Amino acid sequence: MEPEISFETSLRQLEQTVKALEGGDLGLDAALAQYETGIRLLAKCHGLLDAAGRKVALLTGVNEDGSPATAPFDASATFEGSVGKSPAKPTESKKVDSLDDLPF
């Protein structure tokens, strides 16, 4: 099993691959091999960016000590949770008892 390559390393390798292809000095077989490598690196970079996006924390409020409270970002919950549901009616608003209950 190969060790995990970082996003930065993958991006650097992708940039080198693009330069090699743009240089025009490669034969057909070498250019196709570089192209295939580039496609794999591009897919890896996209996967790493997607994984990083899923780790983004959302601000959920403020703790007692004044520091921000966070929760992991879950895009699928946001997307799937809104499918098939009708928006809340204005009369169903939540009453806020104090400023500490505000989401911001």
Buried (B, 14 or more C-beta within 10 A) or exposed (E): EEEEBEBEEBBEBBEBBBEBBEEEEBEEEEBEEBBEBBEBBBEBBEEBEEEEEEEEEEEEEBEEEEEEEEEEEEEEEEEEEEEEEEEEEEEEEEEEEEEEEEEE
